Amino acid sequence: MLRYTLMRLGIFVGCLVVVWGLVYSGLAPRGLGESNGMWVVLLALVISAPISFVALRKERDRASVRIVQKVDRVKANLDANRSQEDVADDASRAQGQAS
């Protein structure tokens, strides 16, 4: 997941540099008054989102598989712990009835 996040951040930074260059060279419109920095960041976000969606599809799928495996492993461990508790509880009840 860290790798995916870093790759997504890299795409955003690349878009930010390109948008900043376009705005300051006059090829893209500037923001109104003091909002120019916010304009550049928002435009970079809007451009980087679909690029990340398409370019990082395989990495996102790999991260998803790893997360699902980890969740399944935790669920299996919880089920194993529950069954151990049930066995111990049944044994103590059986011992209590035998007395």
N, C-alpha and C positions, 0 to 999 in steps of 0.2 A: 504494500500500500504506500509505503514511503517513496518507492521508486516512481509510482504513478503520480503522486503528489508533486514530486520534484520535476517530473517531465511536464506536468500541466503548468507549474510555475514557470518553467523555462519557456514554454510557448507564450504565456502571458507577457513575460519580460521581453521576448522578441517582438511581439505585437506592439508593446508599449514603446519600444525604441523606434519601430517603423512609423507608428502613428505620430510620435513626437517629432520625428524628422519631417513627415508630411505636413504637419501643422505649422511648424516653424519655417518651412520652406515656402509656405503659402499654397501648397497643392490641396490641402484640406482646410475647411473653415476653422477659425479660432472660436473659442468660447466667448461669451459676453463678459466684459469687465474682468473681475478677479476670478472667474470660474474656468479659466483656460486649463489649469491643471486638472480639475475635476473632469472637464470635457475630454482631455487626452486619456485619462484613466478609464472613464466609462466607454469611450470608443474602443480602446484596447480590449476591454472585457467583452464587449459585444462581438468583436472580431475573433478573439481567441477562443470563445466558447464553441462555435461550430467546428473550428479547426481541431480543437482538443477532442471533440466528440468523434470525429472521423479518424484522426491520426492516432489516437490512443485506444482504439477499440480493442485490439488484442491484449494490451496491457491491462485494461479495465476488466476484461474477461478473466485473465489470469489471476488478478487480485480477487475477483469475485469467487473463483474456485477455491482459492486459499482460505478465504473467509468462511465459506460454506463448510470446508473440511474441518476448520477449527471449531466451528459451532457444533458440528456433528460429533466431534471428539469430546467436547465439553458435555453435550447431552448424554453420550454413552457413559461418561464418568459419573454423572449425576444419577443415571439409572442404576449403575452398579452400586453406588453408595446407598441408594434407596433400598435395593434388594438386600444388601448386607444388613441394614437397619431392620428390615422386615424379618429376616431370619433370626437376628438376635432378639427381637421383640417376641416372636413366636416361641423361641426357646425359653425365654424367661417366663412367659405365660404358662407354658407346659410344665415348667419346673414348679411354678406357684400352685398349679392345680394338683400336682402329684403330692404336694406336702400336706 
